Structures are given as structure tokens and as C-alpha cells.
């Protein structure tokens, strides 16, 4: 019964530790370590953890049953992109010039 009360605190302390490791916040890491030590006082330190089997570190945690998840094909409809009609611009008549462009410049007398 006592182990069931410690499980949420233990999970919360591991959550705080992972948060501290990702955000590099030393105070969160220290608070999580203190919470973890008060929750599970006989938990070995990080140096001792590699030599201790996993069953001795967390002996009171129940193992989760393996759940077989059925795989079903998921057929999602392809998204349709709505087409927006472009505005129709009426065709403007091409202007017709009636005057001709002179090929030579008119001679202008030099003024004194």
C-alpha cells in the first residue's frame, strides 16, 4: 500500500529531473533529487546505480502487462485544394495611331 502512494511522487520527481536536464536548471535538478531521496530514501546514487540490478533499484513498481495493439489500415481522404477562379479582365483594344512618326528631324535654324 505504501508503494502505491510513492509511485506518483516518484514519477513526478523523474519528470522534474528530465525537465531540469533539458532546461539546464540546477535548482530544478536539486529539488527533484531531494524529492526523490525523500520518496525513496534507500535509492542508490548515480555512481552506485550501474552496479545495482534494476530489480533492486525499483523493487516495488509493478510491471505493466504487454498490450497487443491491433494495427488497422488508416485510409484518410486526400485533401482537396480549392481552386480560386482568376478574375476575368476584358480584352482592351490595341490603340491605333493615325499619325506617322517622322524619320528625319526638322531643321531648326541656329539662333544667335
HELIX and SHEET records of a PDB file:
HELIX    1   1 UNK A    2  UNK A   23  1                                  22    
HELIX    2   2 UNK A   26  UNK A   39  1                                  14    
HELIX    3   3 UNK A   46  UNK A   49  1                                   4    
HELIX    4   4 UNK A   54  UNK A   57  1                                   4    
END                                                                             
